[in-house]
Amino acid sequence: MSDSQNPSVLPHVRRVGDVSFWYADHGMPQQRRQALRSEVHADVAIIGAGFTGLWTAYYLRQAAPELRVVVVEKEFAGFGASGRNGGWCMGTFGWDHQRFAKTHGRARVLDMVKALEGTVSEIARVCEREGIDADLRPTEELILATNPSQLERLQTEIDDRRTWGDAHRLRELSADEVRQRINVPDVLGAVTVGGMLRVQPAKLVRGLADTVERAGVTIFEDTDVLRYASSRVTTAQGVVHAPIILRATEGFTATLPGYKRDWLPVNSAQIATVPLPPEAWAEIGWDGHELIGDMANGYCYCQRTREGRITVGSRGVPYRFGSNMDRNGEPDPVTIDRLTDILKKHFPVAARYPIEHAWCGVVAVPRDWCPTVGLDRETGLGWAGGYVGEGVSTSNLAGQTLADLALDRATDLTTLPWVNRKVRRWEPEPVRWLGIHAMYGLLNAADRHETRRGTAANGLARLGKWIAGR
């Protein structure tokens, strides 16, 4: 057996960075759209050509085809998290329900849960209507427990989801029932969450960009926003004048002057194996292409891709000092080692084969770890984001909501609990760096304790989350 087939040897990573594996699969843009080189006037200007900005543009033009909509993007459409994420289109409420219920009540939170669930079928509908081939596959999430502490947390998670409107999507599985689906060592139980899609995110975001462009939206790429204020977006090459300006920059919000402490750019990274041969899949199973996660404190997220690879994602090194960004999606070696360890743990058969690609990106984290969307009618400035890693489907709801707000339409969406929700800013450095690293350090320490000793380390995890306000 060669080193590349020996599970005890760290597989060679053939490609690191280059934005993401999804672009290696789909192909990088052969030619970028033109940059802004003058002054232009629009009815709505959108900063950021990721999922949020593009969905907003799509629904604006659907509702008002005469509207002049301009999108400005620093790199190319889909360069950020929209083209780097795990490809989980979930339609779930992944934040603290109680924080929203305190201000709007339980009933409105349940309305938001229902609205989020509806985004999955809405995304599928738009892809079919517009001819977007994004490798959509209906499936479900499979959340695993591989030690007694995880099993205890799993039951708490099930109870919580049942309380908050997801009971109809859940099915508990015994260890034997899990093994009938997939061969994961040490599994003790699981729950499935139905009504999801596996997607190829780069294909989805690039297809969406082409769709809105065909609908009459102007997208300026290679256009760096220097600053923006009421009615004016100033870029390095020109100016956009618009009465409504919507910020849709998610994890890259920290790069805008004056916004460094609003949302933290927290790193998330992934690896992708080479396509596995039939004999490997015969051992692994996974015929349902479920989206695989676990109940570890430092959780993971995994996908079986269209062409038979396994992608594994997790946090790794969580945050760069001063809200700094990665370089073109390049993760550090420590993070790649951590992801490879997760691959070996859950899919030891796959660890016999090389790692094709490793990449990373950032997700936006508000101070209370909850997303928000809004528009200040006096200034005309709006925003959406802070999805904390659950943006594939949530961005669709944000786009629908921002479009309604921009058009000054009172709808069920514009009164949901996350609309015009304001939270305090993150602390200055080095406090926020220390807090985030302390939290993830304690979460990882709790996981190591549970793996080695088989007993719960809930105190460590609670302390970590308390430090960062999660």
VOPAGU-2260 file (C-alpha; in pm, 1 decimal, decimal comma):
REM VOPAGU-2260
SITE   aa  ch    i         X         Y         Z
SITE  MET   A    0       0,0       0,0       0,0
SITE  SER   A    1     140,9     342,9     -94,7
SITE  ASP   A    2     159,6     637,0     145,2
SITE  SER   A    3    -136,0     800,9     -30,0
SITE  GLN   A    4    -345,5     493,6      53,5
SITE  ASN   A    5    -222,7     452,4     411,6
SITE  PRO   A    6    -463,1     606,0     665,9
SITE  SER   A    7    -175,4     664,1     910,6
SITE  VAL   A    8      -3,9     905,1     669,7
SITE  LEU   A    9    -138,1    1260,3     620,1
SITE  PRO   A   10    -262,0    1270,5     260,1
SITE  HIS   A   11     -92,6    1513,4      26,6
SITE  VAL   A   12    -310,2    1815,9     -46,6
SITE  ARG   A   13    -289,1    1873,9    -418,3
SITE  ARG   A   14    -433,9    2224,8    -423,9
SITE  VAL   A   15    -465,8    2491,3    -153,2
SITE  GLY   A   16    -672,0    2808,5    -184,4
SITE  ASP   A   17    -757,9    2932,7    -535,5
SITE  VAL   A   18   -1087,2    3056,9    -384,9
SITE  SER   A   19   -1247,1    2711,4    -342,7
SITE  PHE   A   20   -1283,3    2358,9    -476,1
SITE  TRP   A   21   -1624,5    2456,7    -610,2
SITE  TYR   A   22   -1454,3    2688,0    -860,3
SITE  ALA   A   23   -1200,5    2421,6    -950,4
SITE  ASP   A   24   -1501,6    2204,1   -1031,6
SITE  HIS   A   25   -1709,5    2469,0   -1208,8
SITE  GLY   A   26   -1427,4    2677,1   -1353,2
SITE  MET   A   27   -1315,4    3026,0   -1258,9
SITE  PRO   A   28   -1471,6    3316,8   -1448,8
SITE  GLN   A   29   -1294,3    3336,7   -1782,9
SITE  GLN   A   30   -1363,8    3707,0   -1810,0
SITE  ARG   A   31   -1476,9    3946,8   -1542,0
SITE  ARG   A   32   -1757,8    4192,4   -1590,2
SITE  GLN   A   33   -1658,9    4552,1   -1651,9
SITE  ALA   A   34   -1555,9    4772,9   -1362,1
SITE  LEU   A   35   -1730,1    5098,4   -1278,5
SITE  ARG   A   36   -1536,5    5381,1   -1445,7
SITE  SER   A   37   -1763,6    5683,0   -1417,9
SITE  GLU   A   38   -2062,8    5820,6   -1231,4
SITE  VAL   A   39   -2387,5    5627,0   -1265,0
SITE  HIS   A   40   -2736,7    5679,6   -1128,3
SITE  ALA   A   41   -2967,2    5403,9   -1007,9
SITE  ASP   A   42   -3281,5    5350,6    -805,0
SITE  VAL   A   43   -3110,8    5091,1    -585,2
SITE  ALA   A   44   -2738,8    5027,6    -536,8
SITE  ILE   A   45   -2624,5    4700,6    -381,0
SITE  ILE   A   46   -2275,7    4650,7    -237,5
SITE  GLY   A   47   -2165,6    4288,6    -275,1
SITE  ALA   A   48   -2243,8    4031,4    -545,4
SITE  GLY   A   49   -2287,2    3724,4    -329,0
SITE  PHE   A   50   -2608,8    3539,2    -252,5
SITE  THR   A   51   -2762,6    3822,7     -49,6
SITE  GLY   A   52   -2695,0    4096,5    -302,3
SITE  LEU   A   53   -2795,3    3885,8    -601,4
SITE  TRP   A   54   -3116,3    3752,5    -444,2
SITE  THR   A   55   -3209,2    4110,2    -353,1
SITE  ALA   A   56   -3148,1    4224,8    -710,1
SITE  TYR   A   57   -3348,3    3930,5    -843,6
SITE  TYR   A   58   -3658,3    4002,8    -634,6
SITE  LEU   A   59   -3637,3    4377,3    -698,1
SITE  ARG   A   60   -3649,1    4324,7   -1073,3
SITE  GLN   A   61   -3920,5    4060,8   -1042,8
SITE  ALA   A   62   -4139,5    4305,2    -850,9
SITE  ALA   A   63   -4046,8    4621,3   -1044,3
SITE  PRO   A   64   -3891,4    4550,7   -1387,4
SITE  GLU   A   65   -3849,8    4922,3   -1453,6
SITE  LEU   A   66   -3620,8    4964,8   -1151,5
SITE  ARG   A   67   -3258,0    5059,3   -1218,9
SITE  VAL   A   68   -3054,2    4822,5   -1000,1
SITE  VAL   A   69   -2674,0    4836,2    -981,3
SITE  VAL   A   70   -2452,5    4586,3    -796,4
SITE  VAL   A   71   -2088,5    4669,0    -718,4
SITE  GLU   A   72   -1842,6    4391,8    -632,0
SITE  LYS   A   73   -1476,7    4418,7    -529,4
SITE  GLU   A   74   -1371,1    4090,6    -693,8
SITE  PHE   A   75   -1615,8    3885,0    -901,8
SITE  ALA   A   76   -1970,2    3768,3    -832,8
SITE  GLY   A   77   -1952,4    3479,0    -586,0
SITE  PHE   A   78   -1593,3    3538,4    -472,3
SITE  GLY   A   79   -1680,9    3532,1    -101,2
SITE  ALA   A   80   -1868,9    3283,7     115,0
SITE  SER   A   81   -2132,0    3228,7    -155,0
SITE  GLY   A   82   -1874,4    3043,5    -364,5
SITE  ARG   A   83   -1688,7    2873,6     -79,0
SITE  ASN   A   84   -1949,9    2734,6     163,1
SITE  GLY   A   85   -2040,2    2373,6     238,2
SITE  GLY   A   86   -2330,1    2353,4      -6,7
SITE  TRP   A   87   -2594,7    2304,0     262,4
SITE  CYS   A   88   -2929,3    2458,5     166,6
SITE  MET   A   89   -3105,3    2396,3     496,9
SITE  GLY   A   90   -3396,1    2633,4     554,6
SITE  THR   A   91   -3352,4    2609,8     930,8
SITE  PHE   A   92   -3338,5    2860,5    1215,3
SITE  GLY   A   93   -2984,0    2815,4    1343,7
SITE  TRP   A   94   -2965,3    3082,6    1612,6
SITE  ASP   A   95   -3102,9    3154,7    1960,1
SITE  HIS   A   96   -3483,6    3155,3    1935,1
SITE  GLN   A   97   -3519,9    3316,4    2275,3
SITE  ARG   A   98   -3325,1    3626,5    2177,2
SITE  PHE   A   99   -3577,1    3700,0    1904,0
SITE  ALA   A  100   -3877,1    3595,7    2115,9
SITE  LYS   A  101   -3784,4    3847,4    2386,7
SITE  THR   A  102   -3855,6    4134,5    2150,0
SITE  HIS   A  103   -4125,1    3991,3    1921,3
SITE  GLY   A  104   -4284,5    3695,5    2098,1
SITE  ARG   A  105   -4295,6    3324,8    2024,2
SITE  ALA   A  106   -4553,4    3344,0    1744,2
SITE  ARG   A  107   -4341,2    3574,1    1528,4
SITE  VAL   A  108   -4034,7    3355,3    1578,7
SITE  LEU   A  109   -4238,7    3057,7    1457,7
SITE  ASP   A  110   -4337,7    3266,0    1154,4
SITE  MET   A  111   -3968,9    3319,5    1080,9
SITE  VAL   A  112   -3899,4    2946,7    1121,7
SITE  LYS   A  113   -4170,2    2875,6     863,9
SITE  ALA   A  114   -4041,5    3144,0     626,7
SITE  LEU   A  115   -3690,1    3000,6     642,9
SITE  GLU   A  116   -3818,9    2650,7     569,0
SITE  GLY   A  117   -3988,6    2787,8     258,1
SITE  THR   A  118   -3662,2    2918,0     113,7
SITE  VAL   A  119   -3550,7    2567,4      13,7
SITE  SER   A  120   -3840,1    2511,0    -225,6
SITE  GLU   A  121   -3814,4    2873,4    -340,6
SITE  ILE   A  122   -3448,6    2832,6    -438,8
SITE  ALA   A  123   -3534,1    2510,9    -624,0
SITE  ARG   A  124   -3821,6    2689,4    -800,6
SITE  VAL   A  125   -3601,1    2975,8    -918,9
SITE  CYS   A  126   -3328,3    2739,4   -1037,7
SITE  GLU   A  127   -3579,2    2542,2   -1243,5
SITE  ARG   A  128   -3745,1    2852,4   -1384,3
SITE  GLU   A  129   -3418,7    3026,9   -1472,6
SITE  GLY   A  130   -3227,4    2721,4   -1591,7
SITE  ILE   A  131   -2962,7    2733,2   -1317,1
SITE  ASP   A  132   -2780,7    2399,0   -1292,4
SITE  ALA   A  133   -2641,1    2390,6    -937,9
SITE  ASP   A  134   -2633,9    2013,8    -873,9
SITE  LEU   A  135   -2944,4    2045,6    -656,2
SITE  ARG   A  136   -3033,1    1720,7    -483,9
SITE  PRO   A  137   -3320,6    1693,8    -232,9
SITE  THR   A  138   -3192,4    1535,2      86,2
SITE  GLU   A  139   -3184,8    1576,6     463,1
SITE  GLU   A  140   -2937,3    1660,3     733,8
SITE  LEU   A  141   -2806,0    1369,2     939,4
SITE  ILE   A  142   -2677,7    1485,1    1279,1
SITE  LEU   A  143   -2462,2    1218,7    1445,6
SITE  ALA   A  144   -2370,0    1147,6    1806,5
SITE  THR   A  145   -2049,7     946,6    1853,1
SITE  ASN   A  146   -2006,6     954,9    2232,2
SITE  PRO   A  147   -2243,8     970,1    2532,4
SITE  SER   A  148   -2202,3    1345,8    2579,3
SITE  GLN   A  149   -2290,9    1410,8    2216,9
SITE  LEU   A  150   -2591,9    1181,9    2251,5
SITE  GLU   A  151   -2711,3    1387,1    2548,4
SITE  ARG   A  152   -2670,4    1710,9    2352,7
SITE  LEU   A  153   -2847,5    1552,7    2057,5
SITE  GLN   A  154   -3157,2    1486,4    2267,3
SITE  THR   A  155   -3152,3    1845,9    2390,5
SITE  GLU   A  156   -3123,6    1963,2    2029,7
SITE  ILE   A  157   -3419,4    1746,3    1926,8
SITE  ASP   A  158   -3632,4    1878,3    2212,5
SITE  ASP   A  159   -3540,9    2236,9    2124,8
SITE  ARG   A  160   -3626,1    2195,5    1757,6
SITE  ARG   A  161   -3958,9    2035,8    1844,2
SITE  THR   A  162   -4038,1    2330,1    2069,8
SITE  TRP   A  163   -3965,3    2579,2    1792,0
SITE  GLY   A  164   -4164,6    2446,8    1498,9
SITE  ASP   A  165   -3944,2    2179,8    1339,9
SITE  ALA   A  166   -4109,4    1864,9    1478,3
SITE  HIS   A  167   -4247,9    1766,1    1136,7
SITE  ARG   A  168   -3896,7    1767,9     987,8
SITE  LEU   A  169   -3732,6    1542,0    1249,2
SITE  ARG   A  170   -3680,5    1167,6    1271,3
SITE  GLU   A  171   -3472,6    1005,0    1544,7
SITE  LEU   A  172   -3248,0     714,7    1443,3
SITE  SER   A  173   -3089,7     440,6    1650,7
SITE  ALA   A  174   -2728,4     339,9    1596,0
SITE  ASP   A  175   -2843,0      41,9    1387,8
SITE  GLU   A  176   -3064,2     264,2    1172,8
SITE  VAL   A  177   -2771,9     499,2    1112,2
SITE  ARG   A  178   -2548,4     209,9    1008,1
SITE  GLN   A  179   -2806,3     106,3     749,4
SITE  ARG   A  180   -2744,8     443,5     584,6
SITE  ILE   A  181   -2376,4     514,5     644,2
SITE  ASN   A  182   -2076,8     349,0     806,1
SITE  VAL   A  183   -1947,7     595,6    1067,4
SITE  PRO   A  184   -1744,5     447,1    1355,6
SITE  ASP   A  185   -1871,5     472,3    1714,9
SITE  VAL   A  186   -2209,4     617,7    1622,5
SITE  LEU   A  187   -2463,3     595,6    1906,6
SITE  GLY   A  188   -2762,3     763,3    1746,4
SITE  ALA   A  189   -2871,2    1044,0    1518,1
SITE  VAL   A  190   -3155,7    1261,9    1401,3
SITE  THR   A  191   -3248,6    1356,2    1047,1
SITE  VAL   A  192   -3385,9    1697,0     951,5
SITE  GLY   A  193   -3581,6    1678,1     627,8
SITE  GLY   A  194   -3655,3    1924,5     351,4
SITE  MET   A  195   -3303,2    2025,2     248,3
SITE  LEU   A  196   -3096,0    2049,9     -68,4
SITE  ARG   A  197   -2737,4    1962,4    -144,8
SITE  VAL   A  198   -2599,4    2228,9    -378,5
SITE  GLN   A  199   -2282,7    2318,1    -565,6
SITE  PRO   A  200   -2254,3    2675,8    -436,3
SITE  ALA   A  201   -2029,8    2822,6    -706,4
SITE  LYS   A  202   -2265,7    2698,8    -976,6
SITE  LEU   A  203   -2561,5    2845,1    -787,5
SITE  VAL   A  204   -2411,1    3189,7    -731,3
SITE  ARG   A  205   -2267,7    3219,3   -1082,9
SITE  GLY   A  206   -2597,9    3107,0   -1232,4
SITE  LEU   A  207   -2782,4    3358,9   -1018,5
SITE  ALA   A  208   -2548,0    3637,7   -1131,2
SITE  ASP   A  209   -2614,8    3552,2   -1495,9
SITE  THR   A  210   -2988,1    3543,6   -1424,3
SITE  VAL   A  211   -3007,2    3889,9   -1267,6
SITE  GLU   A  212   -2789,8    4031,0   -1543,9
SITE  ARG   A  213   -3030,5    3893,8   -1804,9
SITE  ALA   A  214   -3311,9    4057,0   -1606,9
SITE  GLY   A  215   -3151,2    4397,8   -1656,5
SITE  VAL   A  216   -2939,2    4438,0   -1342,8
SITE  THR   A  217   -2596,0    4594,9   -1396,2
SITE  ILE   A  218   -2310,4    4420,5   -1211,5
SITE  PHE   A  219   -1978,5    4602,1   -1183,1
SITE  GLU   A  220   -1690,3    4370,7   -1084,9
SITE  ASP   A  221   -1335,0    4469,3    -984,6
SITE  THR   A  222   -1495,4    4771,5    -817,7
SITE  ASP   A  223   -1365,7    4843,1    -467,8
SITE  VAL   A  224   -1601,5    5043,7    -245,7
SITE  LEU   A  225   -1401,8    5301,9     -51,2
SITE  ARG   A  226   -1695,4    5439,8     147,2
SITE  TYR   A  227   -2067,6    5489,2     126,0
SITE  ALA   A  228   -2324,0    5721,7     278,2
SITE  SER   A  229   -2676,8    5836,1     209,3
SITE  SER   A  230   -2741,2    5840,7    -169,0
SITE  ARG   A  231   -2374,8    5783,7    -262,5
SITE  VAL   A  232   -2137,3    5487,9    -304,7
SITE  THR   A  233   -1780,0    5599,5    -367,5
SITE  THR   A  234   -1549,7    5348,0    -534,3
SITE  ALA   A  235   -1189,7    5361,9    -649,5
SITE  GLN   A  236   -1303,3    5422,1   -1008,3
SITE  GLY   A  237   -1632,4    5610,6    -986,5
SITE  VAL   A  238   -1949,4    5690,5    -794,3
SITE  VAL   A  239   -2295,7    5534,6    -781,9
SITE  HIS   A  240   -2580,2    5768,2    -688,1
SITE  ALA   A  241   -2895,1    5599,9    -554,6
SITE  PRO   A  242   -3163,6    5686,1    -297,1
SITE  ILE   A  243   -3150,2    5328,2    -163,7
SITE  ILE   A  244   -2813,2    5164,3     -85,8
SITE  LEU   A  245   -2806,5    4807,5      46,0
SITE  ARG   A  246   -2498,6    4650,7     204,6
SITE  ALA   A  247   -2469,8    4277,0     132,0
SITE  THR   A  248   -2105,3    4210,1     216,3
SITE  GLU   A  249   -2144,2    3945,7     493,3
SITE  GLY   A  250   -1798,4    3844,2     626,0
SITE  PHE   A  251   -1625,9    4112,9     419,1
SITE  THR   A  252   -1819,4    4389,4     597,1
SITE  ALA   A  253   -1516,9    4437,2     823,9
SITE  THR   A  254   -1315,8    4561,7     524,1
SITE  LEU   A  255   -1541,6    4866,5     484,1
SITE  PRO   A  256   -1424,9    5181,6     666,2
SITE  GLY   A  257   -1611,7    5222,8     993,8
SITE  TYR   A  258   -1753,0    4868,0    1002,5
SITE  LYS   A  259   -1457,8    4665,6    1135,4
SITE  ARG   A  260   -1630,1    4592,5    1467,8
SITE  ASP   A  261   -1987,4    4540,2    1343,5
SITE  TRP   A  262   -1960,6    4178,7    1229,8
SITE  LEU   A  263   -1664,7    3954,2    1298,9
SITE  PRO   A  264   -1517,1    3765,5     998,7
SITE  VAL   A  265   -1485,3    3416,5    1148,9
SITE  ASN   A  266   -1296,9    3160,7     943,6
SITE  SER   A  267   -1438,5    2833,3     820,4
SITE  ALA   A  268   -1241,2    2586,5     609,2
SITE  GLN   A  269   -1295,6    2270,7     407,5
SITE  ILE   A  270   -1115,5    1989,3     233,2
SITE  ALA   A  271   -1230,5    1777,3     -60,6
SITE  THR   A  272   -1105,7    1428,2    -137,4
SITE  VAL   A  273   -1039,9    1293,3    -482,3
SITE  PRO   A  274   -1340,1    1108,0    -628,9
SITE  LEU   A  275   -1364,7     782,9    -434,8
SITE  PRO   A  276   -1387,2     451,3    -623,5
SITE  PRO   A  277   -1696,2     226,6    -607,1
SITE  GLU   A  278   -1532,0      -9,8    -357,9
SITE  ALA   A  279   -1484,3     277,7    -112,5
SITE  TRP   A  280   -1847,8     383,2    -143,1
SITE  ALA   A  281   -1953,3      20,9     -95,9
SITE  GLU   A  282   -1789,4      34,8     248,2
SITE  ILE   A  283   -1910,0     384,1     339,9
SITE  GLY   A  284   -2268,2     369,8     213,8
SITE  TRP   A  285   -2417,0     720,6     214,1
SITE  ASP   A  286   -2646,7     648,1     -80,0
SITE  GLY   A  287   -2890,6     918,5      32,3
SITE  HIS   A  288   -2633,5    1198,0      -1,7
SITE  GLU   A  289   -2737,4    1330,6     339,5
SITE  LEU   A  290   -2569,0    1643,3     471,8
SITE  ILE   A  291   -2361,3    1503,6     758,9
SITE  GLY   A  292   -2288,7    1689,4    1081,7
SITE  ASP   A  293   -2220,1    1588,6    1439,1
SITE  MET   A  294   -2285,9    1707,0    1793,3
SITE  ALA   A  295   -1923,4    1785,6    1875,4
SITE  ASN   A  296   -1880,6    2127,3    2035,0
SITE  GLY   A  297   -1646,9    2216,2    1749,1
SITE  TYR   A  298   -1887,4    2065,3    1497,3
SITE  CYS   A  299   -1820,9    1960,3    1137,3
SITE  TYR   A  300   -2021,1    1967,4     813,4
SITE  CYS   A  301   -1976,2    1716,2     531,8
SITE  GLN   A  302   -2114,2    1655,7     183,0
SITE  ARG   A  303   -2102,4    1375,5     -72,9
SITE  THR   A  304   -2057,2    1561,7    -399,2
SITE  ARG   A  305   -2201,4    1498,7    -742,4
SITE  GLU   A  306   -1886,5    1324,3    -865,0
SITE  GLY   A  307   -1829,6    1112,7    -552,7
SITE  ARG   A  308   -1595,1    1318,7    -336,7
SITE  ILE   A  309   -1629,9    1388,2      34,2
SITE  THR   A  310   -1599,2    1744,9     156,4
SITE  VAL   A  311   -1536,3    1810,1     525,8
SITE  GLY   A  312   -1566,5    2151,4     687,3
SITE  SER   A  313   -1504,1    2297,7    1031,9
SITE  ARG   A  314   -1360,3    2606,1    1200,5
SITE  GLY   A  315    -986,4    2535,0    1243,8
SITE  VAL   A  316    -807,7    2859,3    1337,4
SITE  PRO   A  317   -1119,0    3068,3    1394,7
SITE  TYR   A  318   -1023,1    3433,7    1363,4
SITE  ARG   A  319    -737,3    3652,1    1242,4
SITE  PHE   A  320    -627,5    3945,4    1455,9
SITE  GLY   A  321    -772,2    4279,8    1352,8
SITE  SER   A  322   -1052,1    4119,7    1146,5
SITE  ASN   A  323    -801,1    4035,1     874,6
SITE  MET   A  324    -892,6    3807,5     583,3
SITE  ASP   A  325    -745,8    3498,2     424,6
SITE  ARG   A  326    -544,2    3523,8     104,9
SITE  ASN   A  327    -752,3    3389,4    -182,8
SITE  GLY   A  328    -903,1    3110,7      26,9
SITE  GLU   A  329    -578,4    2961,8     163,1
SITE  PRO   A  330    -620,9    2782,7     499,8
SITE  ASP   A  331    -329,5    2733,1     737,6
SITE  PRO   A  332    -164,6    2390,4     791,5
SITE  VAL   A  333    -312,2    2351,9    1141,9
SITE  THR   A  334    -662,5    2383,6    1000,4
SITE  ILE   A  335    -592,0    2133,2     721,9
SITE  ASP   A  336    -463,1    1885,8     982,6
SITE  ARG   A  337    -780,0    1929,9    1189,0
SITE  LEU   A  338   -1004,3    1871,7     887,9
SITE  THR   A  339    -806,5    1563,1     790,5
SITE  ASP   A  340    -847,5    1427,3    1144,1
SITE  ILE   A  341   -1225,1    1468,9    1114,5
SITE  LEU   A  342   -1220,0    1285,9     780,9
SITE  LYS   A  343   -1024,9     999,1     938,0
SITE  LYS   A  344   -1258,2     985,1    1236,5
SITE  HIS   A  345   -1588,9     974,3    1050,7
SITE  PHE   A  346   -1482,0     821,4     718,2
SITE  PRO   A  347   -1167,1     611,1     776,6
SITE  VAL   A  348   -1208,4     442,8     438,6
SITE  ALA   A  349   -1184,5     781,0     265,2
SITE  ALA   A  350    -863,1     861,7     452,0
SITE  ARG   A  351    -685,0     608,1     230,1
SITE  TYR   A  352    -714,2     847,6     -61,2
SITE  PRO   A  353    -553,2    1186,1    -131,2
SITE  ILE   A  354    -697,9    1524,5     -47,3
SITE  GLU   A  355    -764,2    1709,6    -371,8
SITE  HIS   A  356    -827,2    2059,5    -238,4
SITE  ALA   A  357    -825,9    2267,5      81,0
SITE  TRP   A  358    -978,5    2614,4     104,6
SITE  CYS   A  359   -1136,6    2859,3     346,6
SITE  GLY   A  360   -1355,3    3167,1     375,8
SITE  VAL   A  361   -1520,1    3384,9     637,0
SITE  VAL   A  362   -1867,7    3398,9     784,9
SITE  ALA   A  363   -2011,1    3710,3     948,8
SITE  VAL   A  364   -2079,3    3692,5    1322,7
SITE  PRO   A  365   -2270,4    3973,0    1498,8
SITE  ARG   A  366   -2206,2    4035,5    1867,8
SITE  ASP   A  367   -2514,2    3834,1    1970,1
SITE  TRP   A  368   -2455,3    3561,1    1705,9
SITE  CYS   A  369   -2791,1    3632,7    1537,3
SITE  PRO   A  370   -2858,7    3762,1    1182,3
SITE  THR   A  371   -3028,9    4086,2    1091,4
SITE  VAL   A  372   -3182,3    4262,7     792,2
SITE  GLY   A  373   -3304,6    4619,1     777,4
SITE  LEU   A  374   -3342,7    4957,0     610,7
SITE  ASP   A  375   -3323,3    5305,9     758,0
SITE  ARG   A  376   -3587,4    5501,2     567,3
SITE  GLU   A  377   -3435,4    5837,1     661,7
SITE  THR   A  378   -3089,1    5764,5     522,3
SITE  GLY   A  379   -3187,9    5506,0     261,0
SITE  LEU   A  380   -2916,9    5272,2     391,2
SITE  GLY   A  381   -2999,0    4903,7     432,9
SITE  TRP   A  382   -2816,9    4584,7     521,6
SITE  ALA   A  383   -2852,6    4210,1     561,7
SITE  GLY   A  384   -2627,6    3937,7     696,1
SITE  GLY   A  385   -2461,0    3802,3    1005,3
SITE  TYR   A  386   -2577,7    3450,7     918,7
SITE  VAL   A  387   -2308,4    3277,7    1131,2
SITE  GLY   A  388   -2251,7    3016,8     861,6
SITE  GLU   A  389   -2613,8    2946,3     762,1
SITE  GLY   A  390   -2635,0    3175,1     463,7
SITE  VAL   A  391   -2720,3    2957,7     162,1
SITE  SER   A  392   -3092,7    2956,0     236,0
SITE  THR   A  393   -3109,4    3248,3     481,5
SITE  SER   A  394   -2971,1    3484,9     216,9
SITE  ASN   A  395   -3273,1    3405,2       0,1
SITE  LEU   A  396   -3510,3    3519,0     274,8
SITE  ALA   A  397   -3290,0    3824,4     327,3
SITE  GLY   A  398   -3310,4    3907,5     -42,7
SITE  GLN   A  399   -3688,8    3879,8     -45,2
SITE  THR   A  400   -3709,9    4096,1     266,8
SITE  LEU   A  401   -3466,2    4363,4     148,4
SITE  ALA   A  402   -3657,7    4391,5    -178,6
SITE  ASP   A  403   -3982,8    4449,6      10,7
SITE  LEU   A  404   -3815,8    4707,0     235,9
SITE  ALA   A  405   -3655,1    4889,3     -56,6
SITE  LEU   A  406   -3991,0    4905,9    -235,5
SITE  ASP   A  407   -4156,0    5028,0      86,6
SITE  ARG   A  408   -4398,1    4735,8      87,3
SITE  ALA   A  409   -4552,7    4621,7     414,8
SITE  THR   A  410   -4551,1    4241,1     399,0
SITE  ASP   A  411   -4535,9    3948,6     639,0
SITE  LEU   A  412   -4160,1    3937,7     580,1
SITE  THR   A  413   -4095,7    4299,7     677,3
SITE  THR   A  414   -4228,2    4243,1    1029,5
SITE  LEU   A  415   -4028,3    3929,4    1111,7
SITE  PRO   A  416   -3816,6    3949,4    1429,9
SITE  TRP   A  417   -3483,3    4001,3    1255,3
SITE  VAL   A  418   -3595,5    4312,4    1066,1
SITE  ASN   A  419   -3424,9    4634,7    1179,9
SITE  ARG   A  420   -3271,8    4450,2    1472,9
SITE  LYS   A  421   -2971,6    4636,3    1613,0
SITE  VAL   A  422   -2697,5    4485,4    1829,1
SITE  ARG   A  423   -2392,2    4633,7    1993,6
SITE  ARG   A  424   -2053,0    4623,7    1827,7
SITE  TRP   A  425   -1766,9    4388,5    1905,7
SITE  GLU   A  426   -1498,0    4499,8    2148,6
SITE  PRO   A  427   -1171,6    4656,9    2024,5
SITE  GLU   A  428    -862,4    4443,7    1979,1
SITE  PRO   A  429    -709,7    4253,2    2143,7
SITE  VAL   A  430   -1028,1    4176,1    2339,6
SITE  ARG   A  431   -1226,2    4026,9    2051,7
SITE  TRP   A  432    -930,5    3814,5    1934,5
SITE  LEU   A  433    -880,8    3681,8    2287,9
SITE  GLY   A  434   -1253,0    3615,7    2331,9
SITE  ILE   A  435   -1304,1    3423,1    2007,6
SITE  HIS   A  436    -988,2    3216,8    2047,8
SITE  ALA   A  437   -1074,7    3144,2    2411,2
SITE  MET   A  438   -1421,4    3025,0    2311,3
SITE  TYR   A  439   -1303,7    2789,1    2039,1
SITE  GLY   A  440   -1011,9    2673,1    2252,9
SITE  LEU   A  441   -1251,6    2573,0    2530,0
SITE  LEU   A  442   -1493,9    2406,2    2286,0
SITE  ASN   A  443   -1210,9    2200,3    2136,8
SITE  ALA   A  444   -1081,8    2115,1    2484,8
SITE  ALA   A  445   -1429,3    1992,7    2577,7
SITE  ASP   A  446   -1434,5    1768,0    2270,1
SITE  ARG   A  447   -1092,2    1623,6    2351,0
SITE  HIS   A  448   -1203,3    1551,8    2708,1
SITE  GLU   A  449   -1520,2    1377,0    2592,0
SITE  THR   A  450   -1331,4    1167,1    2337,0
SITE  ARG   A  451   -1056,0    1056,8    2575,2
SITE  ARG   A  452   -1250,7    1012,8    2898,0
SITE  GLY   A  453   -1601,7     945,7    2776,1
SITE  THR   A  454   -1751,2    1194,5    3021,9
SITE  ALA   A  455   -1918,8    1528,2    2961,1
SITE  ALA   A  456   -1726,4    1855,1    2970,4
SITE  ASN   A  457   -2026,8    2084,2    2951,9
SITE  GLY   A  458   -1870,6    2335,4    3188,8
SITE  LEU   A  459   -1585,8    2406,2    2947,4
SITE  ALA   A  460   -1825,8    2449,6    2656,1
SITE  ARG   A  461   -2060,2    2676,6    2852,6
SITE  LEU   A  462   -1768,8    2891,8    2967,6
SITE  GLY   A  463   -1642,3    2927,2    2612,1
SITE  LYS   A  464   -1980,9    3034,2    2479,7
SITE  TRP   A  465   -2031,3    3274,7    2770,1
SITE  ILE   A  466   -1698,3    3446,0    2702,1
SITE  ALA   A  467   -1796,3    3521,2    2341,5
SITE  GLY   A  468   -2162,0    3597,8    2418,2
SITE  ARG   A  469   -2291,8    3305,3    2216,1
